[in-house]
Amino acid sequence: MENIYDVIIIGGGPAGLTAGIYAVRAGAKVLLIEKAGVGGQVAITNNIVNYPGFKSVDGFALSQSMFEQATALGVEAIFGTVDALKLDGREKEVIVGGVTYKGYSVILSMGAYSRGLGVENEKNYIGKGLSYCAVCDGAFFRNKTVAVIGGGNTALGDVVYLAPLVKKLYLVHRRQGFRADEAVVNEVEELIHAENSNIETRLDCVVESISGENAVDGLVLRNVVSGETEKIAVDGVFVAIGRNPNTEMLDGIINLNNGYISVGANMETNISGVFAAGDIVDKNLRQITTAVSDGAIAGTNSAMYAKKIKG
């Protein structure tokens, strides 16, 4: 008899891992597919202070704990990139590295990726002073001058993390006001106004270009109000201006709204037996707590769907 999973989960972030936990506890045979390391954006978050039950928790440690719990309960995990999807019909197919995995239901939880600046030659500077992850690369810029681009929770969290490490930090944001949680904004404001602060703000500014022959050595900033430009010397640039959902391969297959997956209350998409959870979903708030909530709902309903299909 052909081996078919009840639930196949694509993506091993908090949404996917929680979906696996709930689906397997509901009696489903579950396969989780992750292209790189489990945890997604959470795994590269230095300090999480808004996850219930923890005053503070390291993102990597939290991700590993979720993964260990899921696999201990019986979730089977493989690592690889999904090449293609066939989501119509009674049995869904997920092709990974030329191997086809079949399931009665599929949960899409591929998350999102960091948005780039959109300036010329941006990709050439990745790993040469340009980074989208302060926690990953911040230590390389100890006692150097860096710029953080953005004004949301991630950007301001990067400021808090980097300020003690670096010699000088520019915080560049296209608006006057920050769009982060009030507690985070207050923490950064204290750092900015502290005696001997090493932080300078450049508000109402965007990055016009990056300079440097073999590595980043400066940025040209443009004030969106006055139109004036300024060049600042920096050794590193950390970009945190939002994320885009990983839905490119779903276009024309799944109903999307501005790139995000449209779902119902049970997290099911427009295709029967195909569910979605986490940052990939069209919703107002994208946090770890909302991801695990999505995952719990999707995992439970996907397991119920598989039971119904099997009869």
C-alpha positions in Angstrom: 0.0 0.0 0.0 1.3 3.4 -0.9 2.6 5.5 2.0 0.6 8.7 2.4 0.7 11.3 5.1 -2.4 12.7 6.7 -0.9 16.1 6.9 2.1 17.7 5.1 3.4 20.9 6.6 5.6 23.2 4.6 7.6 25.5 6.8 9.2 24.9 10.2 8.6 28.2 12.0 6.4 28.6 15.1 3.2 28.2 13.0 4.4 25.0 11.2 5.8 23.5 14.4 2.6 24.2 16.4 0.5 22.8 13.5 2.6 19.6 13.7 2.1 19.3 17.4 -1.7 19.7 17.2 -2.1 17.5 14.1 -0.1 14.6 15.5 -1.9 14.8 18.9 -5.1 14.6 16.9 -3.9 11.2 15.6 -2.5 12.3 12.2 0.6 11.0 10.5 2.5 14.3 9.9 5.4 15.3 7.7 7.1 18.7 8.2 9.3 20.1 5.4 11.7 22.9 6.2 14.2 24.3 3.7 16.9 25.4 6.1 16.8 25.7 9.9 13.7 25.5 12.0 12.3 28.6 13.7 12.2 31.0 10.8 12.6 34.6 11.8 12.2 33.7 15.5 15.4 31.6 15.4 17.4 34.8 14.6 15.7 36.9 17.2 18.0 37.7 20.1 15.6 38.5 22.9 11.8 37.9 22.9 9.9 39.6 25.7 6.3 39.4 24.6 5.8 35.6 24.4 3.5 34.5 27.2 5.1 32.6 30.1 8.6 34.1 29.5 9.9 37.4 30.9 12.6 36.9 28.3 13.6 34.1 26.0 16.2 33.6 23.3 14.5 33.0 19.9 16.8 30.2 18.8 16.3 28.3 22.1 12.5 28.7 21.8 12.5 27.4 18.2 14.6 24.4 19.2 12.3 23.6 22.1 9.3 23.7 19.8 11.0 21.4 17.2 12.1 18.9 19.9 8.5 18.8 21.3 7.1 18.3 17.8 9.5 15.5 16.8 9.2 13.8 20.2 5.4 13.6 19.7 5.9 11.9 16.3 6.2 14.6 13.7 8.5 13.4 10.9 10.8 16.2 9.7 12.9 16.5 6.5 15.0 19.4 5.2 14.9 20.5 1.6 13.4 23.0 -0.9 10.0 22.4 -2.3 10.2 22.3 -6.1 6.6 22.0 -7.0 3.1 21.5 -5.6 0.0 19.6 -6.9 -2.8 20.6 -4.6 -5.9 19.5 -6.4 -7.6 16.2 -5.9 -8.0 13.8 -3.0 -4.2 13.4 -2.6 -2.0 16.4 -2.6 1.6 16.1 -3.8 4.7 18.0 -2.6 7.9 17.5 -4.6 11.2 18.0 -2.7 14.5 17.3 -4.5 12.8 15.2 -7.1 11.0 13.1 -4.5 7.2 13.2 -4.3 5.5 13.2 -0.9 1.7 12.6 -0.8 -0.8 13.8 1.8 -4.5 14.2 2.3 -4.0 17.7 3.5 -1.3 20.4 3.3 -0.5 23.3 5.6 1.4 26.2 4.0 3.5 28.0 6.6 6.5 29.2 4.7 6.6 32.6 6.5 8.2 35.7 5.0 11.6 37.0 3.9 13.3 40.3 4.6 12.5 43.1 2.2 15.4 44.8 0.4 16.2 48.5 0.0 15.7 48.3 -3.8 18.9 50.3 -4.5 21.3 49.6 -7.3 23.9 46.8 -6.7 22.3 46.0 -3.3 22.8 42.3 -3.8 26.6 42.8 -4.4 27.0 44.1 -0.8 25.3 41.2 0.9 27.9 39.7 3.2 30.2 42.6 2.5 28.8 45.0 5.1 25.1 44.6 4.2 22.9 42.4 6.4 19.3 41.7 7.0 20.0 40.1 10.4 21.6 42.0 13.2 21.7 39.1 15.6 23.4 36.9 13.0 26.1 39.4 11.9 26.3 42.1 14.6 29.4 40.7 16.2 31.4 41.3 13.0 30.9 45.1 13.5 32.1 45.5 17.1 33.6 49.0 17.6 32.7 50.0 14.1 30.1 52.4 12.6 26.8 51.0 11.4 23.4 52.1 10.2 20.0 50.5 11.0 17.3 51.1 8.4 13.7 51.0 9.5 11.3 52.1 12.2 9.4 49.0 13.3 9.9 46.4 16.1 12.7 44.6 14.2 14.7 47.7 13.5 14.4 49.1 17.0 15.2 45.7 18.4 18.4 45.8 16.2 19.3 49.2 17.7 19.0 47.8 21.2 21.1 44.8 20.3 23.8 46.7 18.3 24.2 49.9 20.4 26.4 48.3 23.1 28.6 46.6 20.4 29.4 49.3 18.0 31.3 52.6 18.1 28.5 54.6 16.4 25.0 53.8 15.1 22.8 55.7 12.7 19.1 55.0 12.9 17.5 55.8 9.5 13.8 55.9 9.1 11.6 57.3 6.3 9.2 58.9 8.8 9.3 61.0 12.0 7.5 58.5 14.2 8.4 54.9 14.8 5.9 52.1 14.2 7.1 49.8 17.0 5.5 48.8 20.3 5.5 51.6 22.8 7.8 49.8 25.2 10.4 49.2 22.4 10.2 52.9 21.3 10.7 54.1 24.9 13.7 51.9 25.3 15.3 53.2 22.1 14.4 56.8 23.0 16.2 56.4 26.3 19.3 55.1 24.5 19.2 58.0 22.0 18.9 60.7 24.7 21.3 59.0 27.2 24.5 60.8 28.1 27.4 59.9 25.8 24.9 58.2 23.4 26.5 56.6 20.3 23.2 56.8 18.4 22.3 59.5 15.8 18.9 59.5 14.1 18.2 60.4 10.5 14.4 60.7 10.3 12.4 61.5 7.1 15.3 59.8 5.3 15.6 56.9 2.8 18.7 55.2 1.4 19.5 56.5 -2.0 22.6 54.4 -2.7 25.3 52.3 -1.1 29.0 53.0 -1.7 32.1 50.9 -1.4 34.5 49.2 -3.8 34.9 45.8 -2.1 32.7 46.4 0.9 30.3 48.9 2.3 31.9 52.2 3.2 29.0 54.6 3.1 25.4 55.5 2.4 23.8 58.3 0.5 20.6 59.4 2.3 17.8 61.5 0.9 15.5 63.5 3.0 12.0 62.9 1.7 10.7 66.3 2.9 13.5 68.6 1.8 15.0 66.5 -1.0 18.5 67.1 0.3 21.1 64.4 0.3 23.8 63.5 2.7 26.6 60.9 2.7 27.4 59.1 5.9 30.4 56.9 6.4 29.5 53.4 7.7 31.1 50.0 7.9 27.9 48.1 8.0 24.2 48.4 7.1 21.4 46.4 8.8 18.1 46.5 6.8 14.8 46.0 8.7 12.1 47.6 6.6 9.6 44.8 6.6 9.1 41.4 5.0 7.4 39.8 1.9 5.5 36.5 2.1 7.0 33.4 0.5 4.1 32.9 -1.9 5.7 33.2 -5.3 5.1 29.6 -6.2 1.4 29.9 -5.1 0.4 32.7 -7.4 -2.5 31.5 -9.6 -3.1 28.5 -7.4 -4.1 29.9 -4.1 -6.2 33.1 -3.5 -3.8 35.8 -2.5 -4.3 39.4 -1.2 -1.3 41.6 -1.7 0.8 38.4 -1.8 -0.6 37.0 1.5 -2.9 33.9 1.6 -6.6 34.4 2.2 -8.0 31.9 4.7 -11.3 31.3 6.5 -11.8 31.0 10.2 -10.5 27.4 10.2 -7.3 28.5 8.3 -8.4 26.7 5.1 -7.6 28.3 1.7 -9.8 28.3 -1.4 -8.6 24.7 -2.1 -10.2 22.0 0.1 -7.7 20.3 2.3 -5.1 23.1 1.9 -4.6 25.2 5.0 -2.2 28.1 5.8 -0.8 29.5 9.0 1.6 32.2 10.3 3.2 35.2 8.7 2.2 34.0 5.2 -1.5 34.6 6.0 -3.4 37.8 5.3 -4.1 39.3 8.7 -3.4 42.4 10.7 -1.0 41.2 13.3 2.0 39.0 12.7 3.6 37.8 16.0 4.8 34.5 17.4 1.5 34.3 19.4 -0.6 34.7 16.3 1.5 32.2 14.4 1.1 29.5 17.1 -2.6 30.3 17.2 -2.9 29.9 13.4 -0.9 26.7 13.7 -3.1 25.2 16.3 -6.2 25.8 14.3 -4.7 24.7 11.0 -3.2 21.6 12.6 -6.4 20.5 14.2 -8.6 21.1 11.2 -6.1 19.5 8.7 -6.1 16.3 10.8 -9.9 16.3 10.9 -10.0 16.8 7.1 -7.7 13.9 6.6 -9.8 11.6 8.8 -12.9 12.6 6.8 -11.2 11.9 3.4 -9.9 8.6 4.5 -13.4 7.6 5.7 
